[in-house]
Amino acid sequence: GLLYSILRTWIVLLLWACAHQSVNAVALSRGPVRRKTKEIEGRQDKDLLRRSKRGWMWRQFFLQEEYTGTEHQYIGKLHSDMDKGDGTVMYVLAGDGAGTIFVIDSNSGDLHATRSLDREEKPFYTLRAQVVNKKTGLPLEPETEFTVKLHDINDNEPKFDKEVYTASVPERSHIGTYVTQVTAQDADDEMFGYSAKLSYSISQGHPYFSVEPNTGIIRTALGPSDMDREQREHYQVVIEVKDMAGQKGGLTGTTTVNISLTDVNDNPPRFMQSIYQFSVPEITKVESSVGRIRAVDADVGRNAEMDYTVVGGDGLDVFDVSTDRNTQEGILSLKKPLDYEKKKSYTLQIQVQNTHPDPRFLSSDAKDMATIRVSVEDVNEPPHFEKISYILEVKEDAAVGTMIGSVSAVDPDIRRSPVKYSIDRHTDVDWIFGVYVGNGSIFLQRPLDREEFAWHNISVIATEFNNPEQTSRVPVYIRVLDVNDNPPMLASFYETFVCENAKAGQKIQTISAVDPDDPVGGHRFLFSLAPESSVRANFSLRDNGDNTAGIFTQRTGFGRMHKSTHLVAVVISDGHIPMQSSTGTGTLTIRVCTCDRDGNMEMCNAEALSSAAGLSTGALVAILLCILILLLIVVLFAALKRQKKKEPLIISKEDVRDNVVSYNDEGGGEEDTQAFDIGALRHPEVMEESKLRRDILPSESLYPPPPLRKTLVPSRENADVRNFINQRVQENDGNPTAPPYDSLATYAYEGNGSVAESLSSLGSMSSEGEQDYNYLSEWGPRFRKLADMYGGEDSDWDS
């Protein structure tokens, strides 16, 4: 096979060399083709048709990549039949790299490459050539397209897809087990020669693994016994790839494959020692841990999980063993209480095996055994009571000092120390019970009452005489048995009445009784009227036999005015031994009331009502509502009075208008404070019709305001009036949009001793005659008449 490959390679190289020489001489068989013009034989007069063909055509040229020479690399020669060698034609080149990578001799048609080319960068170039006339520049033939293909050389080494591979394979695998596959790429042309023909080999990793030369698949090379994870887990394998089909001179590349053996369950667990010894105090509580045992397994993870079991020994029913899943240790625990005085040691047989055995590598009998010896340690224990709790009974009428029962405790130790007893007084704060120190007998120290406490829960403490620190306690539940020592009584307070028009034999009330005692067979009450009762002629009692009784009238008609209430003494007895009865607590008060035809009460005696229940709820509510309404009325009047006193002088600007205010009686001026009412300025009683003002100009901006009148300073009490009047005067005088009229306020008499001058503008110091009203003529014909009226001379006014 190798000789055949060598011969085939040499033949290809020889053919390539011959083709290259032919191109340099004339044209390549697959390269530029020169075709001569074909003439049709015969004479010109016999030629029927002459067909003109293209004088030259090229298909492709070949060029070797990675040229290392100093001169331009010769590609081939372009020639056309139009070129007669007289220098009249010129070759023109266009296309990929024309003029830069590829150049052509315009006279000879020689084609060269100016620099070295890389096939892996660009495998071929497409060019176009044309023959044109040198003088005119016109083409002599159509443009022809051709390609320049680069011949590959082995200039690229193969490269793996990854620098480092990671793989795994189970241990104990058979020879040839697939592990992983590596792949490499070569940039050379795989269609030409063996430059891209790759071959894989293993340079590091023998003899454990092998690789297939053509595919790069890695497989195990040793048997199951040699691939043991517990012996060696990790392997580093170096794979080499070489082009030229692995022949000498080929380029190479390498990669590293890290292979790990995964675990299988091929190892059983083993105890680290055959005998384990533990000591445990006898007072250890049940389910407590006694100790831990450990077995080891060379496997890991799930394959190393194990189970421990107790399979034999005299402590099979006293001890148990479980597995700690975090540490895979066996935990020995206590199932029953220990007693040193009964048994001082135990022997156990412990077995361990895998939780998930693999039958391919381990049999079901792959187990390991170990022996555990447990020694019980003696401990000075507190006294032990015979029972975990005691229930005692005593009658509630038992005399003080009566023996109720007893408790018993012993020292479990070998010494058998004597025990003394006491009661925990936190459970018997009233010191009702006592206990004899020597024998644990419980007796009564105080009288009992079942109706107050039916159960008493106390704790009895047992203490060793020789070691008071060793104590124990036990709960004692004492039940107080009932004795019939309470008389029955009426179940509730009955509000009983009888109508004046009641008839004889009419039922007016049903009564029942209660008894705090608790007889075994339940209550049975007997009802009757007291023998000494004076009302036997008026009312009777009938026992219903169900612990209830009815009260009936014995005559017709009762006089409310004659006697408003009747007292009926009822005797209630129980049917137990000793029998208890009550009379005083069973007295009924029966009121005589006025009723309607249906027997509904309408009115009773006031004395009876007050003695029975006092005022009714409706009456109380009505009285409270009346009191509340009176309080609200008083508060409302007080608030209105306070508001009237504190009402401000001026409520708002909008409240005050410039109107004529008439005063029927102005009194004695500002000195007369009794007759002067300031409220007249805020609430005028008479509104006179507005009159034409003659003392206010239409606009303040057209002429200066009149000089201010000198006034005396009023008293402080009238300061608010003065400020109000001045403010309103300034607002109306300074408003240019105000209508041209004024409100006339006439004061007939200012009063004696008034410090204020006249408030009327008609009597002010300023005179309208002194002002110029000619500007009113410019406002229109209506205002011209007004200007004539105000702008006239004094003589005009007089006349």
DRENTORVO-906258 format. One line per 3 residues: their letters; for each residue x, y, z of C-alpha. Coordinates in steps of 0.25 Angstrom, whole numbers, plus 5000, padded with zeros to 4 digits. Layout:
<nodes>
a	X Y Z; ...
</nodes>
This chain:
<nodes>
gll	5000 5000 5000; 5011 5010 5003; 5018 5007 4990
ysi	5006 5009 4983; 5004 5023 4990; 5018 5027 4986
lrt	5017 5023 4971; 5003 5031 4971; 5010 5043 4977
wiv	5021 5043 4967; 5012 5041 4955; 5004 5053 4959
lll	5017 5062 4961; 5022 5058 4947; 5009 5061 4940
wac	5009 5075 4947; 5023 5078 4943; 5020 5074 4928
ahq	5008 5083 4928; 5016 5095 4934; 5026 5094 4923
svn	5016 5093 4912; 5010 5106 4918; 5023 5113 4917
ava	5025 5109 4903; 5012 5111 4896; 4999 5109 4904
lsr	4994 5099 4915; 4985 5088 4911; 4975 5094 4921
gpv	4981 5107 4920; 4982 5118 4909; 4977 5112 4895
rrk	4982 5118 4882; 4973 5116 4871; 4977 5120 4856
tke	4967 5125 4846; 4961 5114 4838; 4960 5117 4823
ieg	4949 5110 4815; 4956 5103 4803; 4952 5107 4789
rqd	4953 5119 4781; 4947 5133 4785; 4936 5132 4775
kdl	4932 5118 4780; 4932 5123 4795; 4917 5123 4799
lrr	4920 5127 4814; 4932 5132 4822; 4931 5131 4837
skr	4940 5141 4846; 4944 5135 4859; 4951 5140 4871
gwm	4966 5140 4869; 4969 5136 4883; 4963 5131 4896
wrq	4968 5127 4910; 4961 5118 4921; 4971 5118 4933
ffl	4985 5119 4937; 4992 5112 4949; 5001 5118 4959
qee	5009 5112 4970; 5006 5119 4984; 5016 5124 4994
ytg	5026 5128 4983; 5040 5132 4989; 5047 5138 4977
teh	5052 5152 4976; 5047 5154 4962; 5032 5155 4957
qyi	5027 5141 4956; 5023 5137 4942; 5009 5132 4939
gkl	5008 5131 4924; 5007 5138 4911; 4994 5144 4904
hsd	4994 5144 4889; 4984 5148 4878; 4984 5146 4863
mdk	4982 5161 4862; 4996 5163 4867; 5005 5162 4854
gdg	5017 5166 4862; 5018 5180 4856; 5015 5187 4869
tvm	5001 5192 4866; 4993 5185 4876; 4993 5186 4891
yvl	4989 5176 4902; 4980 5182 4913; 4977 5174 4927
agd	4966 5177 4936; 4959 5169 4948; 4964 5164 4962
gag	4977 5170 4965; 4980 5175 4951; 4991 5185 4951
tif	4995 5182 4966; 4996 5167 4968; 4996 5164 4953
vid	5003 5171 4942; 5003 5169 4927; 5013 5173 4916
sns	5005 5182 4907; 5014 5178 4895; 5017 5164 4897
gdl	5005 5159 4906; 5014 5153 4916; 5006 5151 4930
hat	5013 5152 4943; 5010 5152 4958; 5017 5164 4966
rsl	5017 5157 4980; 5015 5144 4987; 5001 5139 4988
dre	4994 5130 4998; 4984 5120 4994; 4978 5119 5007
ekp	4975 5134 5007; 4969 5134 4992; 4969 5121 4984
fyt	4967 5128 4970; 4966 5141 4963; 4957 5145 4951
lra	4963 5154 4941; 4959 5160 4927; 4968 5162 4915
qvv	4966 5170 4902; 4974 5174 4890; 4973 5188 4886
nkk	4979 5197 4875; 4991 5205 4880; 4988 5217 4872
tgl	4973 5218 4873; 4970 5211 4886; 4959 5203 4880
ple	4957 5188 4883; 4961 5179 4872; 4954 5167 4879
pet	4943 5165 4889; 4948 5164 4904; 4952 5150 4909
eft	4950 5145 4924; 4960 5135 4930; 4964 5131 4944
vkl	4977 5129 4951; 4977 5117 4961; 4987 5116 4971
hdi	4994 5102 4973; 4994 5098 4987; 5007 5094 4995
ndn	5008 5088 5009; 5009 5101 5016; 4999 5099 5028
epk	5000 5090 5039; 4988 5083 5044; 4981 5089 5057
fdk	4972 5082 5067; 4958 5088 5070; 4962 5089 5085
evy	4975 5091 5092; 4971 5082 5103; 4960 5071 5103
tas	4953 5065 5115; 4947 5051 5115; 4943 5040 5125
vpe	4941 5025 5124; 4936 5015 5135; 4947 5007 5142
rsh	4947 4992 5139; 4944 4995 5124; 4947 4985 5114
igt	4958 4987 5103; 4953 4996 5092; 4943 5003 5100
yvt	4940 5017 5094; 4946 5029 5101; 4945 5041 5092
qvt	4948 5046 5079; 4958 5057 5075; 4957 5065 5061
aqd	4967 5074 5054; 4966 5083 5042; 4977 5086 5031
add	4975 5099 5023; 4982 5093 5011; 4975 5088 4999
emf	4970 5074 5002; 4967 5072 4987; 4981 5073 4983
gys	4991 5063 4988; 4993 5059 5002; 4995 5073 5008
akl	4982 5072 5016; 4982 5057 5018; 4982 5055 5033
sys	4987 5043 5041; 4985 5042 5057; 4995 5035 5066
isq	4997 5035 5081; 5010 5040 5086; 5007 5039 5101
ghp	4997 5030 5108; 5002 5016 5105; 4998 5005 5108
yfs	4985 5009 5114; 4979 5016 5102; 4979 5016 5087
vep	4975 5025 5075; 4969 5021 5062; 4978 5028 5051
ntg	4967 5032 5041; 4956 5036 5051; 4963 5041 5064
iir	4954 5032 5073; 4961 5029 5086; 4959 5015 5092
tal	4963 5007 5104; 4975 4998 5101; 4976 4990 5114
gps	4966 4980 5121; 4957 4982 5133; 4967 4978 5143
dmd	4977 4988 5139; 4967 5000 5138; 4964 5001 5153
req	4960 5015 5158; 4965 5011 5172; 4979 5009 5167
reh	4979 5021 5157; 4968 5031 5154; 4974 5041 5144
yqv	4982 5040 5131; 4988 5050 5122; 4988 5046 5108
vie	4995 5054 5096; 4990 5052 5082; 4998 5056 5070
vkd	4992 5059 5056; 5001 5059 5043; 4997 5063 5029
mag	5003 5057 5016; 4996 5044 5021; 5006 5043 5032
qkg	5018 5042 5023; 5031 5047 5026; 5032 5062 5024
glt	5018 5065 5028; 5014 5076 5037; 5009 5072 5051
gtt	5000 5077 5062; 4997 5072 5076; 4986 5073 5087
tvn	4984 5068 5101; 4973 5059 5106; 4970 5058 5121
isl	4963 5045 5124; 4957 5041 5137; 4952 5027 5141
tdv	4938 5028 5147; 4935 5019 5159; 4927 5006 5159
ndn	4923 4999 5171; 4934 4988 5171; 4938 4989 5186
ppr	4930 4984 5198; 4931 4992 5211; 4940 4987 5222
fmq	4940 4990 5237; 4953 4997 5242; 4953 4988 5254
siy	4947 4975 5257; 4943 4978 5272; 4937 4991 5277
qfs	4935 4994 5292; 4926 5005 5298; 4922 5008 5312
vpe	4908 5015 5315; 4903 5020 5328; 4890 5012 5333
itk	4882 5025 5334; 4884 5028 5319; 4871 5032 5313
ves	4864 5023 5302; 4868 5027 5287; 4881 5033 5292
svg	4893 5031 5284; 4903 5021 5291; 4914 5021 5281
rir	4918 5021 5266; 4925 5010 5258; 4931 5012 5244
avd	4934 5004 5232; 4941 5008 5220; 4938 5007 5205
adv	4949 5009 5194; 4937 5014 5185; 4932 5028 5185
grn	4918 5035 5184; 4906 5026 5183; 4915 5014 5182
aem	4920 5016 5196; 4907 5017 5203; 4905 5006 5213
dyt	4895 5000 5223; 4898 4995 5237; 4889 4985 5244
vvg	4889 4977 5257; 4889 4962 5254; 4892 4956 5267
gdg	4896 4956 5282; 4889 4957 5295; 4886 4972 5293
ldv	4878 4970 5280; 4865 4976 5287; 4872 4987 5295
fdv	4881 4993 5285; 4879 4998 5270; 4888 5003 5259
std	4885 5013 5248; 4894 5020 5237; 4898 5034 5237
rnt	4896 5038 5222; 4906 5049 5223; 4918 5041 5229
qeg	4914 5027 5226; 4916 5023 5240; 4908 5014 5249
ils	4901 5020 5261; 4898 5011 5272; 4886 5015 5280
lkk	4878 5011 5292; 4864 5004 5290; 4861 5001 5305
pld	4865 5006 5318; 4877 5000 5325; 4879 4995 5339
yek	4892 4992 5344; 4887 4984 5356; 4880 4974 5346
kks	4890 4973 5334; 4904 4979 5334; 4909 4977 5319
ytl	4903 4973 5305; 4910 4967 5293; 4905 4971 5279
qiq	4908 4965 5265; 4908 4977 5254; 4907 4975 5239
vqn	4910 4985 5228; 4908 4984 5213; 4906 4993 5201
thp	4892 5000 5200; 4893 4999 5184; 4902 4987 5181
dpr	4905 4984 5166; 4904 4970 5162; 4914 4971 5151
fls	4925 4973 5161; 4920 4969 5175; 4911 4958 5179
sda	4900 4959 5189; 4908 4953 5200; 4918 4964 5200
kdm	4917 4967 5215; 4926 4970 5227; 4924 4967 5241
ati	4928 4973 5254; 4926 4971 5269; 4921 4982 5279
rvs	4923 4980 5294; 4915 4990 5303; 4918 4991 5318
ved	4907 4997 5327; 4912 5007 5337; 4906 5008 5351
vne	4900 5021 5354; 4895 5026 5368; 4880 5027 5363
pph	4869 5035 5370; 4858 5027 5376; 4848 5020 5367
fek	4833 5021 5369; 4825 5008 5367; 4815 5016 5358
isy	4817 5028 5349; 4805 5034 5355; 4795 5032 5366
ile	4780 5034 5366; 4773 5035 5380; 4759 5038 5385
vke	4753 5044 5398; 4739 5049 5402; 4737 5063 5404
daa	4732 5061 5418; 4744 5054 5422; 4750 5058 5436
vgt	4763 5064 5437; 4774 5054 5439; 4767 5044 5430
mig	4777 5035 5422; 4774 5036 5407; 4785 5027 5401
svs	4800 5025 5400; 4811 5025 5390; 4824 5016 5390
avd	4838 5018 5384; 4851 5010 5386; 4865 5013 5383
pdi	4869 5004 5371; 4884 5004 5375; 4890 4992 5382
rrs	4892 5000 5395; 4876 5002 5396; 4877 5015 5403
pvk	4864 5018 5411; 4855 5028 5405; 4847 5040 5412
ysi	4835 5046 5406; 4830 5061 5405; 4819 5069 5398
drh	4823 5080 5388; 4816 5092 5394; 4816 5099 5381
tdv	4805 5089 5377; 4798 5090 5391; 4799 5104 5395
dwi	4788 5103 5405; 4794 5091 5412; 4781 5083 5411
fgv	4789 5070 5410; 4801 5064 5418; 4810 5052 5416
yvg	4816 5043 5426; 4831 5044 5424; 4834 5029 5426
ngs	4824 5022 5419; 4818 5031 5408; 4804 5031 5414
ifl	4795 5043 5410; 4785 5049 5420; 4776 5061 5421
qrp	4780 5073 5428; 4768 5083 5425; 4753 5081 5422
ldr	4749 5079 5407; 4738 5084 5399; 4735 5078 5386
eef	4727 5089 5381; 4739 5098 5382; 4750 5088 5377
awh	4746 5075 5371; 4761 5071 5368; 4774 5074 5375
nis	4787 5071 5368; 4799 5070 5377; 4813 5065 5375
via	4820 5056 5385; 4835 5056 5386; 4844 5044 5390
tef	4858 5047 5395; 4869 5038 5399; 4873 5039 5414
nnp	4888 5038 5411; 4888 5046 5399; 4878 5058 5399
eqt	4882 5062 5385; 4876 5049 5379; 4861 5052 5378
srv	4849 5049 5369; 4835 5053 5369; 4822 5047 5365
pvy	4808 5053 5362; 4797 5050 5371; 4782 5053 5366
irv	4772 5053 5378; 4757 5053 5374; 4748 5059 5384
ldv	4735 5050 5385; 4722 5057 5386; 4713 5057 5399
ndn	4699 5062 5399; 4702 5074 5408; 4695 5086 5400
ppm	4680 5089 5400; 4673 5092 5386; 4668 5106 5383
las	4661 5113 5372; 4668 5113 5359; 4666 5128 5358
fye	4659 5141 5363; 4644 5140 5357; 4636 5153 5355
tfv	4622 5147 5357; 4609 5154 5355; 4595 5151 5356
cen	4584 5159 5349; 4572 5165 5357; 4562 5158 5348
aka	4570 5144 5349; 4561 5132 5350; 4562 5120 5360
gqk	4572 5109 5355; 4580 5118 5346; 4595 5115 5345
iqt	4603 5128 5347; 4617 5123 5348; 4626 5110 5346
isa	4638 5109 5355; 4650 5100 5355; 4662 5097 5365
vdp	4677 5096 5365; 4686 5088 5375; 4702 5090 5375
ddp	4703 5075 5379; 4706 5064 5368; 4698 5052 5372
vgg	4701 5039 5364; 4687 5037 5359; 4685 5051 5356
hrf	4676 5061 5363; 4661 5059 5368; 4654 5071 5374
lfs	4641 5071 5382; 4633 5083 5382; 4622 5087 5393
lap	4616 5099 5400; 4621 5102 5414; 4611 5098 5425
ess	4611 5111 5432; 4609 5119 5419; 4596 5128 5420
vra	4594 5128 5406; 4589 5114 5404; 4575 5119 5402
nfs	4580 5128 5390; 4590 5120 5383; 4594 5105 5381
lrd	4606 5097 5376; 4606 5085 5367; 4619 5077 5366
ngd	4621 5073 5351; 4631 5061 5354; 4642 5067 5345
nta	4649 5075 5355; 4639 5087 5352; 4626 5091 5358
gif	4614 5101 5355; 4608 5112 5363; 4593 5113 5362
tqr	4582 5122 5367; 4571 5116 5376; 4561 5127 5376
tgf	4555 5137 5366; 4559 5152 5366; 4570 5159 5374
grm	4569 5174 5379; 4581 5182 5375; 4577 5193 5384
hks	4574 5183 5395; 4587 5176 5395; 4598 5178 5384
thl	4607 5167 5387; 4607 5152 5392; 4618 5144 5398
vav	4618 5129 5395; 4627 5120 5403; 4632 5108 5394
vis	4639 5096 5401; 4649 5089 5391; 4655 5076 5396
dgh	4664 5066 5389; 4663 5051 5389; 4676 5047 5394
ipm	4682 5043 5408; 4683 5051 5416; 4671 5059 5410
qss	4673 5074 5409; 4662 5084 5408; 4660 5099 5407
tgt	4649 5109 5411; 4655 5123 5412; 4662 5122 5399
gtl	4649 5118 5392; 4640 5129 5395; 4632 5135 5383
tir	4627 5150 5382; 4614 5150 5374; 4609 5164 5370
vct	4595 5168 5367; 4594 5175 5354; 4583 5181 5344
cdr	4583 5173 5332; 4575 5173 5318; 4566 5163 5313
dgn	4577 5154 5308; 4584 5154 5322; 4595 5164 5318
mem	4600 5173 5329; 4596 5187 5328; 4599 5194 5341
cna	4604 5189 5355; 4605 5196 5368; 4616 5206 5369
eal	4621 5200 5382; 4622 5187 5375; 4629 5192 5363
ssa	4639 5200 5371; 4642 5188 5380; 4643 5178 5369
agl	4651 5185 5358; 4651 5200 5361; 4649 5209 5349
stg	4648 5203 5335; 4658 5204 5324; 4649 5213 5315
alv	4647 5223 5327; 4661 5224 5330; 4664 5226 5315
ail	4654 5237 5314; 4659 5244 5326; 4673 5244 5321
lci	4668 5250 5307; 4661 5261 5314; 4673 5265 5322
lil	4682 5264 5309; 4673 5273 5301; 4672 5284 5313
lli	4688 5284 5313; 4688 5286 5298; 4679 5298 5299
vvl	4687 5304 5310; 4700 5303 5302; 4694 5308 5289
faa	4689 5321 5296; 4702 5323 5302; 4709 5322 5289
lkr	4700 5331 5282; 4701 5342 5293; 4717 5341 5292
qkk	4716 5342 5277; 4708 5354 5277; 4717 5361 5287
kep	4729 5358 5278; 4723 5362 5265; 4733 5371 5257
lii	4730 5385 5253; 4731 5382 5238; 4727 5369 5233
ske	4733 5371 5219; 4736 5381 5209; 4724 5377 5201
dvr	4715 5379 5213; 4717 5394 5213; 4711 5403 5202
dnv	4711 5418 5200; 4696 5420 5203; 4688 5431 5210
vsy	4686 5428 5224; 4675 5434 5232; 4676 5436 5247
nde	4663 5439 5254; 4670 5443 5266; 4685 5446 5266
ggg	4686 5449 5281; 4696 5458 5287; 4708 5456 5278
eed	4720 5448 5280; 4720 5451 5295; 4706 5445 5296
tqa	4711 5430 5296; 4697 5425 5301; 4690 5430 5289
fdi	4700 5428 5278; 4699 5414 5271; 4710 5410 5262
gal	4702 5399 5256; 4695 5409 5248; 4707 5411 5239
rhp	4707 5396 5236; 4693 5393 5235; 4685 5405 5230
evm	4670 5405 5232; 4666 5414 5221; 4672 5414 5207
ees	4670 5427 5200; 4671 5428 5185; 4684 5432 5179
klr	4686 5447 5176; 4695 5453 5166; 4709 5457 5173
rdi	4715 5470 5169; 4728 5469 5177; 4735 5457 5171
lps	4742 5458 5158; 4741 5446 5148; 4756 5443 5147
esl	4767 5446 5157; 4778 5445 5147; 4773 5458 5139
ypp	4774 5468 5151; 4780 5468 5165; 4771 5463 5176
ppl	4765 5474 5185; 4773 5477 5198; 4771 5469 5210
rkt	4762 5476 5221; 4768 5478 5234; 4761 5470 5245
lvp	4762 5468 5259; 4768 5455 5264; 4756 5447 5269
sre	4756 5439 5282; 4762 5425 5281; 4748 5419 5283
nad	4744 5425 5270; 4756 5421 5262; 4750 5409 5255
vrn	4739 5419 5250; 4749 5429 5245; 4757 5418 5238
fin	4745 5412 5231; 4740 5426 5226; 4754 5430 5221
qrv	4756 5417 5214; 4743 5417 5207; 4745 5432 5203
qen	4758 5429 5197; 4753 5417 5189; 4742 5424 5183
dgn	4750 5437 5180; 4762 5430 5174; 4754 5420 5165
pta	4755 5426 5151; 4744 5416 5146; 4734 5420 5156
ppy	4721 5426 5151; 4720 5441 5151; 4710 5442 5163
dsl	4711 5442 5178; 4702 5438 5189; 4698 5450 5197
aty	4698 5448 5212; 4691 5459 5219; 4693 5461 5234
aye	4683 5470 5240; 4689 5472 5253; 4703 5468 5257
gng	4701 5469 5272; 4707 5478 5283; 4722 5477 5285
sva	4725 5468 5273; 4740 5469 5270; 4737 5465 5255
esl	4734 5475 5244; 4724 5473 5233; 4726 5460 5225
ssl	4718 5466 5213; 4726 5470 5201; 4716 5481 5198
gsm	4722 5489 5209; 4736 5486 5208; 4747 5496 5205
sse	4749 5493 5191; 4740 5499 5180; 4736 5494 5167
geq	4737 5507 5161; 4752 5508 5163; 4754 5496 5154
dyn	4755 5494 5139; 4744 5485 5134; 4746 5488 5119
yls	4752 5475 5117; 4738 5469 5118; 4735 5475 5105
ewg	4744 5465 5098; 4736 5453 5103; 4724 5456 5095
prf	4711 5464 5094; 4706 5458 5107; 4718 5462 5115
rkl	4718 5476 5108; 4706 5480 5115; 4712 5475 5128
adm	4724 5484 5126; 4715 5496 5124; 4708 5493 5137
ygg	4720 5492 5146; 4730 5501 5138; 4721 5514 5139
eds	4724 5526 5147; 4718 5528 5161; 4709 5539 5155
dwd	4703 5528 5146; 4700 5520 5158; 4694 5531 5166
s	4686 5535 5154
</nodes>
